[in-house]
């Protein structure tokens, strides 16, 4: 019921920001819906200096916000495409069960299939029906810690995530008729994603690691590796499904996608598969007209699909649990009566303390109202005293500092001062020359012996032959160092 309400709410959106994050790359597209279709603002593509999984979420959010402001993006509602390599994947055959029991069955299968505690994962699934009538489900799990840090970062960036999805499922959505029997390859920032859709769901989903490498500033695609892994994936499909897979669609940057298309045609067309490079969206693909020059991207597909009322599979945004729901779940056992009595007692005590506090605040406010005028007059006088006190200082601090510094220097001129700078009648910087390092250090020791001098730093000496230049600084405080 909650998902349906969320879905209806998103259908009434008139603007949405689509974001994808992979490695250090953040890409975004801001869409607006109007009477003529979808209007696209200039896209965003930046490299983040902070890792969202290791850096402080507040700092990551601030960096994202700065990039959005620089691009002129003020939209708060967003949908986010997650890296496919974050996902753990399991395949499950669904027996003939009532619909009400499928959730529990898939939960048990997830506990059996994943090599970790499933409570640490956010789970989602996509179900498909084979030509023979059997049903299969693909379960995707992503660590909750990853999602929590990412959600904190986006909220720190003043964004409101409406869903976390896998970008490749938006490029080739399984719920539409054109996705039946399609193997999709999406070239990302650090890997190539592979997806097979049939029977209304996702049958295969992989992140092909090692298919992309960075050499200097150039990306290198190992198309032969992608072709080999694609053939392996096809060989693992049931025979009845393999017959239905007729097309291979390639998404990604034009140069790399063209290279991959050439390699896949050589390897897969003898198997009866048609390979096509996707460079633009089909007319009215989302039920809403798009500009003809719109570049195909996961971020744009996510945002356009949401505005068109299309719900991608694998919604991995953790549900927001209200505090009262946490309390109800915590005390739903037989201890509920005792907990209720304790809560009532706490409420009465807190209410009494709050009433006493209000009465005390009211009495103090009355006292303040009686003295507020005199306090403000005294504060004004104190401000004037602080402002004009230096003009009436008869202690001659500057002369006292100079006298003390002069007495420390030898009378024979071996050590001589050239400039003396006194800041705020306390911070002293002296530069000069010396013909003998030993005489300079004796001068420093005589100066350090004064109780008014503190934080005296070792002088900086420049030059190799006399006279040598030196600089030292210290702080002076009347009555003794701090």
Backbone torsions as a table, in degrees:
resi	resn	phi	psi	omega
1	UNK	NA	-41.0	179.8
2	UNK	-64.2	-39.9	179.3
3	UNK	-63.5	-39.1	179.5
4	UNK	-65.8	-41.3	178.2
5	UNK	-63.6	-41.4	178.0
6	UNK	-62.8	-40.8	-179.3
7	UNK	-64.8	-43.1	179.6
8	UNK	-65.2	-37.0	179.2
9	UNK	-63.5	-40.8	-178.0
10	UNK	-70.5	-26.9	179.9
11	UNK	-68.0	-21.8	-179.1
12	UNK	-91.9	5.2	177.7
13	UNK	-70.4	142.8	176.3
14	UNK	-107.5	-10.6	177.5
15	UNK	-150.1	148.8	-176.9
16	UNK	-158.5	145.1	177.9
17	UNK	-106.6	121.9	175.5
18	UNK	-98.5	127.3	-177.9
19	UNK	-127.1	145.2	169.9
20	UNK	-132.3	142.0	179.6
21	UNK	-130.5	128.6	179.7
22	UNK	-150.2	118.1	-175.1
23	UNK	64.2	-125.2	178.0
24	UNK	-101.3	6.5	-175.4
25	UNK	-98.0	127.2	175.1
26	UNK	-116.6	123.6	177.9
27	UNK	-122.9	144.8	-178.0
28	UNK	-148.2	149.6	176.0
29	UNK	-136.4	128.8	180.0
30	UNK	-103.7	118.5	-178.5
31	UNK	-111.3	143.5	172.7
32	UNK	-125.3	136.7	178.6
33	UNK	-100.5	127.8	176.2
34	UNK	-134.6	-173.2	-175.9
35	UNK	-63.6	-27.1	-178.0
36	UNK	-90.7	-1.2	-179.5
37	UNK	130.2	-139.8	-178.6
38	UNK	-108.9	127.9	177.8
39	UNK	-102.3	130.4	-175.7
40	UNK	-106.9	125.0	172.7
41	UNK	-80.6	162.9	178.7
42	UNK	-54.5	131.0	-175.5
43	UNK	-70.5	162.5	179.5
44	UNK	-116.3	132.5	175.9
45	UNK	-147.4	108.9	-175.9
46	UNK	-137.2	159.4	173.7
47	UNK	-101.8	124.7	179.8
48	UNK	-81.2	138.8	177.0
49	UNK	-83.1	-17.0	-178.8
50	UNK	-112.2	140.6	177.6
51	UNK	-81.8	121.0	-178.3
52	UNK	-61.8	-21.6	-177.2
53	UNK	-90.1	-15.1	-177.0
54	UNK	-122.4	-28.9	-177.4
55	UNK	-80.8	166.4	178.1
56	UNK	-62.9	125.3	-178.2
57	UNK	-57.0	-33.6	179.2
58	UNK	-63.7	-41.8	-180.0
59	UNK	-70.1	-38.9	176.7
60	UNK	-62.2	-44.3	178.9
61	UNK	-62.1	-38.1	178.8
62	UNK	-65.7	-39.0	178.8
63	UNK	-66.5	-42.4	177.9
64	UNK	-61.7	-42.8	179.9
65	UNK	-61.7	-40.0	179.3
66	UNK	-62.7	-41.1	178.7
67	UNK	-66.1	-40.6	179.6
68	UNK	-65.6	-41.1	178.6
69	UNK	-64.6	-40.2	179.3
70	UNK	-64.3	-30.8	178.6
71	UNK	-86.6	-1.4	179.4
72	UNK	74.5	27.6	-178.4
73	UNK	-99.1	117.8	-179.2
74	UNK	-112.6	-1.2	-178.1
75	UNK	-67.1	136.8	-179.7
76	UNK	-96.5	-39.9	-178.6
77	UNK	-70.7	133.1	-177.6
78	UNK	-147.9	157.5	168.4
79	UNK	-120.9	143.6	-169.0
80	UNK	-123.0	132.3	173.8
81	UNK	-95.5	125.5	-176.3
82	UNK	-93.8	154.8	175.1
83	UNK	-64.8	134.9	-178.9
84	UNK	-65.7	-27.8	-177.6
85	UNK	-73.0	-8.6	172.9
86	UNK	-74.3	-19.1	-166.8
87	UNK	-86.9	137.2	165.7
88	UNK	-98.2	138.8	-170.0
89	UNK	-129.0	138.4	176.5
90	UNK	-137.5	144.2	177.1
91	UNK	-107.9	136.6	-176.1
92	UNK	-135.5	133.1	170.4
93	UNK	-86.7	131.4	-175.0
94	UNK	-96.4	120.7	175.7
95	UNK	-76.3	178.0	179.4
96	UNK	-77.1	97.6	-177.2
97	UNK	-129.8	153.4	172.3
98	UNK	-62.8	151.5	-177.5
99	UNK	-59.0	-34.0	-178.0
100	UNK	-67.8	-21.4	-177.2
101	UNK	-95.9	-6.5	-174.9
102	UNK	-67.7	-36.2	-179.5
103	UNK	-60.5	-47.2	178.3
104	UNK	-65.1	-37.9	179.0
105	UNK	-63.9	-44.7	-179.8
106	UNK	-67.1	-32.8	177.1
107	UNK	-64.2	-43.5	179.3
108	UNK	-65.1	-42.1	178.9
109	UNK	-64.3	-34.7	177.3
110	UNK	-65.5	-39.8	178.2
111	UNK	-64.1	-32.8	179.4
112	UNK	-78.6	-30.0	-169.8
113	UNK	-91.6	-36.4	-174.1
114	UNK	-85.9	141.6	-177.1
115	UNK	-84.4	34.4	-179.9
116	UNK	-156.7	173.4	177.8
117	UNK	-69.4	120.5	-174.9
118	UNK	-69.6	-15.5	176.3
119	UNK	-68.3	-17.3	177.0
120	UNK	-88.6	1.2	-177.8
121	UNK	-115.7	148.1	167.9
122	UNK	-96.1	119.3	-172.1
123	UNK	-104.0	147.8	171.3
124	UNK	-151.3	158.6	-176.8
125	UNK	-141.7	159.2	174.9
126	UNK	-131.1	126.0	-177.4
127	UNK	-105.4	143.6	178.9
128	UNK	-138.9	156.5	-179.5
129	UNK	-115.2	126.0	-179.5
130	UNK	-76.8	160.6	178.2
131	UNK	-56.0	-29.5	179.7
132	UNK	-75.7	-7.6	-178.6
133	UNK	101.0	-13.0	177.2
134	UNK	-70.4	154.8	179.3
135	UNK	-113.1	144.4	174.1
136	UNK	-128.7	156.2	176.5
137	UNK	-132.6	139.9	170.7
138	UNK	-107.1	124.3	-179.5
139	UNK	-105.6	128.9	178.4
140	UNK	-115.0	131.8	177.0
141	UNK	-126.6	133.0	177.7
142	UNK	-125.1	135.8	-178.8
143	UNK	-53.9	130.1	179.7
144	UNK	-61.8	-31.3	-179.8
145	UNK	-62.9	-38.8	177.0
146	UNK	-61.5	-47.1	-176.6
147	UNK	-67.4	-38.1	-179.2
148	UNK	-64.0	-45.0	179.9
149	UNK	-65.8	-39.5	179.6
150	UNK	-66.5	-41.1	179.2
151	UNK	-65.4	-40.3	177.1
152	UNK	-61.7	-40.9	-179.7
153	UNK	-64.8	-43.0	-179.6
154	UNK	-68.3	-37.2	177.3
155	UNK	-69.2	-33.5	174.0
156	UNK	-65.8	-26.8	176.1
157	UNK	-83.9	10.4	179.5
158	UNK	63.9	35.8	176.6
159	UNK	-111.4	153.5	179.4
160	UNK	-119.1	96.4	179.9
161	UNK	-67.9	129.4	176.8
162	UNK	-99.0	-11.0	179.0
163	UNK	-177.9	145.3	171.4
164	UNK	-110.7	124.0	-176.3
165	UNK	-133.3	172.7	171.7
166	UNK	-95.6	126.6	-171.5
167	UNK	-59.6	-36.4	-176.3
168	UNK	-66.3	-28.5	179.2
169	UNK	-72.5	-19.1	174.0
170	UNK	-84.2	-33.5	176.7
171	UNK	-65.9	-39.7	179.7
172	UNK	-130.2	78.3	-174.6
173	UNK	-68.5	133.4	-175.5
174	UNK	-74.9	-15.7	-173.5
175	UNK	-85.0	1.9	-177.5
176	UNK	-108.3	155.2	-175.2
177	UNK	-63.9	-31.7	-177.8
178	UNK	-70.8	-9.4	-179.8
179	UNK	-95.0	-0.3	-180.0
180	UNK	-67.9	125.1	178.0
181	UNK	68.4	40.5	-177.8
182	UNK	-118.8	133.1	169.7
183	UNK	-104.9	117.2	-177.2
184	UNK	-105.3	137.9	174.8
185	UNK	-122.0	122.7	-178.6
186	UNK	-118.9	117.9	179.7
187	UNK	-83.1	116.2	-178.6
188	UNK	-101.3	-154.6	-178.2
189	UNK	-82.7	-36.6	-175.8
190	UNK	-127.0	-7.1	-178.0
191	UNK	-157.5	174.8	175.7
192	UNK	-112.3	126.5	178.3
193	UNK	-90.1	143.2	179.6
194	UNK	-126.6	134.2	179.9
195	UNK	-143.7	136.6	174.4
196	UNK	-118.6	126.2	-179.6
197	UNK	-118.4	137.2	177.6
198	UNK	-169.9	150.3	177.6
199	UNK	65.3	27.3	177.5
200	UNK	81.7	8.8	-178.9
201	UNK	-150.5	-174.9	179.7
202	UNK	-96.6	125.4	-179.7
203	UNK	-100.9	-27.6	179.7
204	UNK	-144.5	142.6	-178.0
205	UNK	-152.7	119.3	-176.9
206	UNK	-143.6	149.9	168.8
207	UNK	-108.1	113.0	-176.2
208	UNK	-84.6	93.4	178.9
209	UNK	-72.9	147.8	179.6
210	UNK	84.6	-5.4	179.4
211	UNK	-76.2	-21.2	179.2
212	UNK	-122.9	136.0	174.4
213	UNK	-134.5	152.7	179.8
214	UNK	-109.3	120.7	176.5
215	UNK	-117.0	102.1	-174.5
216	UNK	70.2	-120.5	176.6
217	UNK	-104.0	11.3	-174.5
218	UNK	-116.2	138.8	176.0
219	UNK	-90.4	137.4	178.8
220	UNK	-115.7	123.8	180.0
221	UNK	-100.2	125.7	175.3
222	UNK	-92.3	85.6	-174.5
223	UNK	-65.2	-32.1	179.9
224	UNK	-64.8	-36.8	177.0
225	UNK	-64.4	-43.1	179.2
226	UNK	-62.2	-42.5	-179.5
227	UNK	-63.9	-42.0	179.9
228	UNK	-64.1	-45.7	-179.8
229	UNK	-66.9	-32.1	177.4
230	UNK	-65.2	-43.5	178.6
231	UNK	-64.4	-37.8	177.6
232	UNK	-63.1	-43.8	179.3
233	UNK	-62.7	-42.8	178.5
234	UNK	-63.1	-35.9	180.0
235	UNK	-69.2	-20.3	179.0
236	UNK	-87.7	-9.3	179.4
237	UNK	-75.6	150.6	173.5
238	UNK	-59.7	148.3	-176.5
239	UNK	-58.6	-37.8	-179.0
240	UNK	-67.5	-28.0	177.6
241	UNK	-80.9	-39.1	-177.8
242	UNK	-59.7	-32.8	178.4
243	UNK	-64.4	-30.8	-176.7
244	UNK	-83.3	-18.5	-179.0
245	UNK	-77.0	109.8	-174.5
246	UNK	-117.5	-19.4	-173.2
247	UNK	-130.0	149.5	172.2
248	UNK	-123.1	119.7	-178.9
249	UNK	-111.5	133.4	-175.0
250	UNK	-115.6	128.7	178.8
251	UNK	-119.1	146.5	174.6
252	UNK	145.6	-175.5	177.5
253	UNK	-55.8	142.8	-168.1
254	UNK	-58.7	-45.4	-175.4
255	UNK	-68.1	-44.9	179.8
256	UNK	-69.3	-39.5	-179.9
257	UNK	-64.9	-36.9	178.4
258	UNK	-66.3	-39.9	176.8
259	UNK	-62.2	-42.7	-179.9
260	UNK	-68.2	-36.6	179.3
261	UNK	-62.4	-43.4	-179.6
262	UNK	-61.6	-41.9	-178.9
263	UNK	-68.3	-41.5	-176.7
264	UNK	-70.1	-32.8	177.3
265	UNK	-62.6	-41.0	179.6
266	UNK	-65.2	-36.7	-173.8
267	UNK	-88.1	-32.4	-167.9
268	UNK	-109.3	-25.4	-179.3
269	UNK	-62.4	-32.3	173.4
270	UNK	-62.8	-18.8	177.8
271	UNK	-88.0	2.2	178.9
272	UNK	87.5	16.6	-180.0
273	UNK	-99.6	135.6	178.0
274	UNK	-94.7	125.3	-178.4
275	UNK	-103.4	130.4	179.1
276	UNK	-136.4	144.3	178.2
277	UNK	-97.3	124.0	-177.8
278	UNK	-93.6	110.8	-179.3
279	UNK	-113.4	-15.1	178.5
280	UNK	-152.1	161.8	-179.5
281	UNK	-80.3	149.2	175.4
282	UNK	-71.9	153.5	-179.6
283	UNK	-60.1	130.5	177.3
284	UNK	58.6	35.0	-177.6
285	UNK	-63.6	-34.5	-178.4
286	UNK	-103.0	9.4	-175.9
287	UNK	79.3	-2.9	178.1
288	UNK	-131.6	130.8	-177.8
289	UNK	-60.6	137.5	175.1
290	UNK	-112.2	154.8	173.2
291	UNK	-58.5	144.5	-174.8
292	UNK	-63.8	-27.5	-177.0
293	UNK	-96.4	17.0	-178.5
294	UNK	-65.4	124.3	179.3
295	UNK	-77.2	135.9	-179.0
296	UNK	-72.8	128.0	178.7
297	UNK	-156.4	154.1	176.9
298	UNK	-61.0	-37.6	-178.4
299	UNK	-63.4	-44.8	179.2
300	UNK	-66.7	-41.4	-179.6
301	UNK	-64.0	-40.3	178.4
302	UNK	-61.7	-50.5	-176.8
303	UNK	-66.9	-43.9	-179.0
304	UNK	-65.3	-40.6	178.6
305	UNK	-62.9	-40.3	178.8
306	UNK	-65.9	-44.0	179.3
307	UNK	-65.6	-28.6	178.4
308	UNK	-84.6	-0.5	178.7
309	UNK	86.2	16.3	179.7
310	UNK	-94.8	129.1	-178.6
311	UNK	-104.4	110.7	178.8
312	UNK	-68.2	159.4	175.5
313	UNK	-73.4	169.8	174.9
314	UNK	59.5	59.3	172.1
315	UNK	-78.8	111.2	-171.1
316	UNK	-108.9	15.0	175.7
317	UNK	-72.0	120.5	-179.7
318	UNK	-61.2	138.4	178.4
319	UNK	-67.3	144.7	177.6
320	UNK	-84.5	119.7	-178.4
321	UNK	-98.3	122.4	179.8
322	UNK	-72.7	154.0	178.6
323	UNK	-57.8	-37.7	-179.0
324	UNK	-68.9	-29.1	176.7
325	UNK	-69.9	-39.2	176.2
326	UNK	-61.7	-42.3	-179.9
327	UNK	-66.0	-40.6	-179.9
328	UNK	-64.8	-39.8	179.1
329	UNK	-68.4	-32.9	-177.1
330	UNK	-72.8	-36.5	-174.8
331	UNK	-110.4	30.6	-178.7
332	UNK	-84.7	2.7	-179.8
333	UNK	-90.0	-165.6	-178.8
334	UNK	-67.7	-10.3	179.0
335	UNK	-82.3	6.7	-175.6
336	UNK	-59.6	-40.9	-177.3
337	UNK	-64.8	-46.0	179.9
338	UNK	-63.9	-41.0	178.9
339	UNK	-64.7	-37.0	178.5
340	UNK	-65.5	-41.2	178.2
341	UNK	-63.8	-42.7	178.9
342	UNK	-63.6	-40.1	179.1
343	UNK	-64.2	-39.1	178.2
344	UNK	-64.2	-41.0	178.3
345	UNK	-63.2	-43.6	178.5
346	UNK	-62.1	-38.3	179.8
347	UNK	-64.0	-42.4	-179.6
348	UNK	-65.2	-45.3	-179.8
349	UNK	-62.9	-44.9	-179.8
350	UNK	-64.0	-37.6	178.2
351	UNK	-64.0	-42.8	178.1
352	UNK	-63.7	-43.3	179.1
353	UNK	-63.6	-37.1	179.0
354	UNK	-67.1	-40.9	179.2
355	UNK	-63.5	-43.5	178.6
356	UNK	-63.1	-39.3	179.7
357	UNK	-63.7	-41.7	178.5
358	UNK	-62.8	-41.1	178.8
359	UNK	-64.5	-41.0	-179.7
360	UNK	-66.9	-40.5	178.0
361	UNK	-63.4	-38.1	179.4
362	UNK	-65.0	-42.1	179.4
363	UNK	-67.3	-39.8	178.4
364	UNK	-66.9	-34.2	177.2
365	UNK	-65.2	-37.6	177.5
366	UNK	-64.0	-43.2	178.1
367	UNK	-62.3	-41.5	-179.7
368	UNK	-64.4	-39.5	179.0
369	UNK	-59.5	-32.0	-179.9
370	UNK	-75.0	-24.6	-176.5
371	UNK	-114.6	1.0	-173.4
372	UNK	-60.7	-39.9	-177.4
373	UNK	-64.4	-45.8	-180.0
374	UNK	-65.9	-36.6	178.9
375	UNK	-63.6	-42.7	179.8
376	UNK	-64.6	-36.9	177.0
377	UNK	-64.1	-43.5	178.8
378	UNK	-64.0	-40.0	178.4
379	UNK	-63.0	-38.2	177.6
380	UNK	-65.2	-41.1	177.9
381	UNK	-64.7	-42.2	178.2
382	UNK	-62.6	-36.9	178.0
383	UNK	-64.0	-40.8	178.0
384	UNK	-67.0	-38.9	178.4
385	UNK	-61.3	-46.8	179.6
386	UNK	-63.9	-33.1	-176.3
387	UNK	-72.9	-39.2	-173.1
388	UNK	-104.7	0.0	-178.9
389	UNK	-58.5	-41.9	-179.4
390	UNK	-59.3	-26.7	-178.0
391	UNK	-73.0	-19.4	-177.9
392	UNK	-112.7	19.6	178.5
393	UNK	-79.9	114.0	-178.0
394	UNK	-102.4	15.1	-178.5
395	UNK	-83.8	-9.0	178.0
396	UNK	51.8	53.5	-176.1
397	UNK	-62.0	-38.9	-179.0
398	UNK	-62.5	-43.7	179.0
399	UNK	-66.9	-35.9	178.4
400	UNK	-64.1	-39.2	177.9
401	UNK	-64.4	-44.9	-179.3
402	UNK	-65.4	-39.3	179.5
403	UNK	-63.1	-45.2	-178.6
404	UNK	-63.7	-39.1	178.8
405	UNK	-67.9	-39.1	-179.8
406	UNK	-64.6	-42.1	-178.6
407	UNK	-64.8	-23.8	-179.5
408	UNK	-76.6	-22.6	-178.1
409	UNK	-81.4	145.9	177.3
410	UNK	-70.2	152.3	-176.4
411	UNK	-79.9	-15.7	-176.6
412	UNK	-83.6	0.0	176.1
413	UNK	78.9	10.2	177.0
414	UNK	-62.1	-37.5	176.2
415	UNK	-114.9	124.1	-176.7
416	UNK	-130.7	140.6	177.7
417	UNK	-93.0	138.3	177.2
418	UNK	-103.1	-45.2	178.3
419	UNK	-136.2	144.7	174.8
420	UNK	-131.2	123.0	180.0
421	UNK	-116.2	125.5	179.5
422	UNK	-117.6	119.1	-179.8
423	UNK	-112.8	130.0	177.9
424	UNK	56.3	28.1	178.3
425	UNK	51.5	38.6	-179.8
426	UNK	-157.7	-34.9	-178.8
427	UNK	-99.7	119.9	-172.7
428	UNK	-118.6	132.4	174.4
429	UNK	-126.6	127.9	-175.7
430	UNK	-125.9	133.4	173.3
431	UNK	-123.8	152.1	-179.8
432	UNK	-176.8	-161.2	-178.9
433	UNK	-131.8	155.4	177.9
434	UNK	-144.1	144.1	176.3
435	UNK	-96.8	-3.7	-175.5
436	UNK	-150.6	120.1	179.4
437	UNK	-60.9	-37.2	-177.6
438	UNK	-63.3	-39.7	178.5
439	UNK	-65.6	-37.3	178.6
440	UNK	-63.6	-43.8	-179.2
441	UNK	-67.1	-33.0	175.0
442	UNK	-65.2	-38.1	176.6
443	UNK	-61.1	-44.2	179.5
444	UNK	-62.0	-41.2	-179.0
445	UNK	-65.7	-40.6	177.6
446	UNK	-63.2	-37.6	179.0
447	UNK	-69.9	-38.5	-179.4
448	UNK	-67.9	-23.7	-179.4
449	UNK	-70.1	-17.0	178.6
450	UNK	-74.8	136.3	-176.4
451	UNK	-72.5	-20.8	179.0
452	UNK	-77.4	-13.1	-175.4
453	UNK	-97.3	133.7	175.1
454	UNK	-150.2	165.8	-177.4
455	UNK	55.0	40.5	177.4
456	UNK	-80.6	119.7	-176.9
457	UNK	-90.8	152.8	177.6
458	UNK	-61.8	132.2	-175.2
459	UNK	-64.3	148.4	173.4
460	UNK	-94.2	122.1	-174.4
461	UNK	-112.4	132.6	179.6
462	UNK	-124.4	141.9	178.9
463	UNK	110.9	162.9	-179.9
464	UNK	-117.4	-21.4	179.7
465	UNK	-126.5	145.3	179.0
466	UNK	-61.0	148.3	-3.1
467	UNK	-78.2	139.4	178.9
468	UNK	-92.2	144.8	177.9
469	UNK	-94.1	142.3	-179.7
470	UNK	-137.3	159.1	175.6
471	UNK	-144.6	132.3	172.2
472	UNK	-144.6	159.3	178.9
473	UNK	-141.4	157.3	178.5
474	UNK	-157.7	174.7	177.0
475	UNK	-116.0	144.3	-177.0
476	UNK	-120.3	133.5	-180.0
477	UNK	-137.6	123.9	-179.7
478	UNK	-66.7	125.9	178.5
479	UNK	97.3	-5.2	177.5
480	UNK	131.4	150.3	-179.6
481	UNK	-70.5	156.9	-179.6
482	UNK	-97.4	NA	NA
